[in-house]
Amino acid sequence: MTQPKPTIRSGSRSLGITLVALSAFALAACAQDRVVQTGSIYPYDYRDRHPIVLSDKPHHLDIFVRGSRLDDRQTEDLDSFVEKYRKEGKGRISIQVPRSEAGAGRTLDSLRVRLRDAGIPSNAYSVSHYDPTQSGLAAPIRLSFRHMAAQVEGPCGLWPQDLGVSDAGFNMRNEPYWNHGCATQSNVASQIADPVDLVRGRTPGAVDPVRRSANIQKLREGNDPSTNYQQDGRGGISDVGD
């Protein structure tokens, strides 16, 4: 006797497919942990909006023609410029001389002599001429070289959003305005003596075991190990105590 074939209903078949799909999804979820981050792409932290970066930028010195030779202040400025070039300079020094400035040639000759006395050979700088953009104004001799410096990546003073009541959407989101922290970052970048300090720390220097042992002994005795500076009554430091 032939047995009748069981009837498969469409509802049961859909339920089976759904169960299989759910099982596969659960197994896939257990196989790998996925981290999904959602949120606004607007950077809230000022260090993300205005990061400090290291870049090559020019260092300038303008020497105005004030006589047949360099005066005392110009000499000091030039010596400081040369010292910075020795420590941080890249490439050659660029010297631009104004064409229409009377006496610029004599000032340039004095400048060359000062550079020679400071140990800067003639092949370490190049001389070119330029035409001043405005007649009647004093045109300086421009010295420059490139060096590594820290600076904010983007310019400050941008206002992409209105901070007033006209932009209700921005006010409702309670987000910091774009320029927040830019001036602080710029000031920090300009005060860095060595830009590499922003990338990595310095190697610790040698310790003074005698001084350290004396400080430890004072701490054990309950005394203050810091240094006491005593004024002599005239605005100067006379005695320095341990």
C-alpha positions as CSV (number, residue, x, y, z in Angstrom):
1,M,0.0,0.0,0.0
2,T,1.4,3.3,-1.0
3,Q,1.8,5.8,1.8
4,P,0.7,9.4,1.0
5,K,3.4,12.0,0.9
6,P,3.3,14.5,3.7
7,T,2.1,18.0,2.7
8,I,4.6,20.8,3.4
9,R,2.9,24.0,4.1
10,S,4.4,27.3,3.1
11,G,4.2,28.7,6.6
12,S,6.3,25.8,8.0
13,R,8.8,26.2,5.3
14,S,9.2,30.0,6.0
15,L,9.6,29.3,9.7
16,G,12.4,26.8,9.0
17,I,14.3,29.1,6.7
18,T,14.0,31.8,9.4
19,L,15.4,29.6,12.1
20,V,18.3,28.5,9.9
21,A,19.1,32.2,9.1
22,L,19.0,33.1,12.8
23,S,21.3,30.2,13.7
24,A,23.8,31.2,11.0
25,F,23.8,34.9,12.2
26,A,24.3,33.8,15.8
27,L,27.3,31.6,14.8
28,A,28.8,34.4,12.8
29,A,28.5,36.8,15.7
30,C,30.2,34.4,18.0
31,A,33.1,33.8,15.5
32,Q,34.3,37.4,15.4
33,D,33.9,40.4,17.6
34,R,33.1,43.5,15.6
35,V,33.6,47.0,17.0
36,V,31.3,49.5,15.4
37,Q,31.7,53.1,16.3
38,T,29.0,55.6,15.5
39,G,28.8,59.3,16.2
40,S,29.5,62.6,14.8
41,I,32.7,63.2,12.7
42,Y,33.0,66.7,14.3
43,P,36.1,66.7,16.4
44,Y,35.2,67.9,19.9
45,D,38.7,68.0,21.4
46,Y,40.7,71.2,20.4
47,R,43.8,69.1,20.0
48,D,42.1,67.2,17.2
49,R,40.7,70.3,15.6
50,H,43.9,72.3,15.8
51,P,46.8,69.8,16.0
52,I,50.4,70.9,16.4
53,V,52.5,69.6,13.6
54,L,56.2,69.8,12.6
55,S,57.0,71.6,9.4
56,D,59.7,73.4,7.5
57,K,59.2,77.1,7.6
58,P,61.4,80.1,6.8
59,H,63.1,82.2,9.5
60,H,63.5,85.9,8.4
61,L,65.7,88.8,9.4
62,D,65.2,92.2,7.8
63,I,68.2,94.6,7.9
64,F,67.3,98.2,7.0
65,V,69.8,100.4,5.3
66,R,70.8,103.0,8.0
67,G,74.3,104.0,7.0
68,S,77.5,102.8,5.4
69,R,77.8,99.9,7.8
70,L,75.9,97.9,10.3
71,D,75.0,99.6,13.6
72,D,75.2,97.9,16.9
73,R,71.7,96.6,16.9
74,Q,71.9,95.2,13.4
75,T,75.1,93.5,14.4
76,E,73.5,91.8,17.4
77,D,70.5,90.8,15.3
78,L,72.7,89.3,12.6
79,D,74.8,87.4,15.2
80,S,71.6,85.9,16.7
81,F,70.4,85.0,13.2
82,V,73.7,83.2,12.5
83,E,73.6,81.3,15.7
84,K,70.1,80.1,15.0
85,Y,71.2,79.1,11.5
86,R,74.1,77.0,12.9
87,K,71.8,75.2,15.3
88,E,68.6,74.7,13.1
89,G,69.3,75.9,9.6
90,K,68.7,73.8,6.5
91,G,70.3,74.6,3.2
92,R,71.7,78.0,2.3
93,I,71.0,81.4,3.6
94,S,69.0,83.6,1.1
95,I,69.9,87.3,0.9
96,Q,67.6,89.5,-1.1
97,V,68.7,93.1,-1.8
98,P,66.4,95.9,-2.9
99,R,67.3,97.4,-6.2
100,S,66.1,100.9,-5.5
101,E,67.5,101.4,-2.0
102,A,70.4,103.8,-1.9
103,G,73.3,102.5,0.1
104,A,72.1,98.9,0.0
105,G,75.4,97.8,-1.6
106,R,77.5,99.2,1.2
107,T,75.3,97.6,3.8
108,L,75.5,94.3,1.9
109,D,79.4,94.6,1.9
110,S,79.3,95.0,5.7
111,L,76.9,92.1,6.0
112,R,79.3,89.9,4.0
113,V,82.2,90.8,6.3
114,R,80.2,90.0,9.4
115,L,79.1,86.7,8.0
116,R,82.8,85.9,7.1
117,D,83.9,86.8,10.6
118,A,81.2,84.5,12.0
119,G,82.5,81.6,10.0
120,I,79.9,81.6,7.3
121,P,81.6,81.0,3.9
122,S,80.4,82.7,0.8
123,N,79.1,79.4,-0.7
124,A,76.7,79.1,2.3
125,Y,74.5,81.9,1.1
126,S,73.1,83.3,-2.1
127,V,72.4,86.9,-3.1
128,S,69.5,88.0,-5.3
129,H,67.7,91.3,-5.9
130,Y,64.1,92.3,-5.7
131,D,62.0,95.3,-6.6
132,P,60.1,96.9,-3.7
133,T,56.3,96.8,-4.2
134,Q,55.7,100.3,-2.8
135,S,57.9,103.2,-3.6
136,G,58.8,105.7,-0.9
137,L,58.9,103.0,1.8
138,A,62.1,101.7,3.4
139,A,63.0,98.4,1.8
140,P,65.2,96.1,3.9
141,I,67.8,93.5,3.0
142,R,66.0,90.2,3.6
143,L,67.8,87.2,5.0
144,S,66.1,83.9,5.5
145,F,66.7,80.2,5.9
146,R,64.5,77.2,6.4
147,H,64.3,75.3,9.7
148,M,62.0,72.9,11.4
149,A,59.3,74.5,13.6
150,A,56.1,73.6,15.4
151,Q,52.9,75.2,14.2
152,V,49.2,74.6,14.2
153,E,48.2,72.7,11.1
154,G,45.3,75.0,10.1
155,P,44.8,78.7,10.3
156,C,43.0,80.3,13.3
157,G,40.2,82.8,12.9
158,L,37.8,80.6,10.9
159,W,34.1,80.9,11.8
160,P,32.2,78.2,9.8
161,Q,29.2,78.5,12.2
162,D,27.3,81.4,13.6
163,L,27.5,81.5,17.4
164,G,24.4,83.7,17.6
165,V,20.8,82.8,17.7
166,S,20.6,82.6,13.9
167,D,21.9,79.1,13.9
168,A,19.5,77.2,16.1
169,G,20.8,73.8,15.1
170,F,24.3,74.6,16.2
171,N,23.1,76.0,19.5
172,M,20.9,72.9,20.2
173,R,23.9,70.5,19.7
174,N,25.9,72.4,22.3
175,E,29.2,71.9,20.4
176,P,32.3,73.9,21.0
177,Y,32.9,76.6,18.4
178,W,35.6,75.9,15.8
179,N,38.2,78.4,17.0
180,H,38.1,77.1,20.6
181,G,41.7,76.3,21.6
182,C,43.4,77.4,18.4
183,A,45.1,80.4,20.0
184,T,46.3,78.3,22.9
185,Q,47.8,75.7,20.6
186,S,49.5,78.4,18.5
187,N,51.0,79.9,21.7
188,V,52.3,76.5,22.8
189,A,53.8,75.8,19.4
190,S,55.6,79.2,19.3
191,Q,57.1,78.6,22.8
192,I,58.6,75.2,22.1
193,A,62.4,75.5,22.1
194,D,63.0,72.2,20.3
195,P,60.0,70.9,18.2
196,V,61.3,67.4,18.6
197,D,60.1,67.5,22.2
198,L,56.6,67.2,20.9
199,V,57.4,63.9,19.3
200,R,59.5,62.1,21.9
201,G,61.0,62.8,25.3
202,R,64.6,63.5,26.0
203,T,67.1,60.9,27.3
204,P,67.5,61.3,31.1
205,G,70.7,62.9,32.1
206,A,73.2,61.7,34.6
207,V,72.1,61.7,38.3
208,D,74.0,63.2,41.2
209,P,74.3,60.3,43.7
210,V,75.7,62.6,46.4
211,R,72.9,65.1,46.2
212,R,70.3,62.4,46.0
213,S,71.7,60.6,49.1
214,A,71.6,63.9,51.0
215,N,68.0,64.5,50.0
216,I,67.0,61.0,51.0
217,Q,68.7,61.5,54.4
218,K,66.8,64.7,54.9
219,L,63.5,63.1,54.1
220,R,64.2,60.3,56.6
221,E,64.9,62.9,59.2
222,G,61.7,64.7,58.4
223,N,63.4,67.8,56.9
224,D,62.6,69.7,53.7
225,P,65.2,68.7,51.0
226,S,64.4,71.7,48.8
227,T,66.8,74.6,48.3
228,N,66.2,77.9,50.2
229,Y,67.1,81.1,48.4
230,Q,67.8,84.0,50.8
231,Q,67.6,87.6,49.7
232,D,70.3,90.1,50.7
233,G,67.9,93.0,51.0
234,R,69.1,94.6,47.7
235,G,67.1,92.4,45.4
236,G,69.9,89.8,44.9
237,I,70.5,86.3,46.1
238,S,73.3,86.2,48.7
239,D,73.3,82.8,50.3
240,V,72.0,79.6,48.9
241,G,71.1,77.0,51.6
242,D,70.8,73.3,51.1
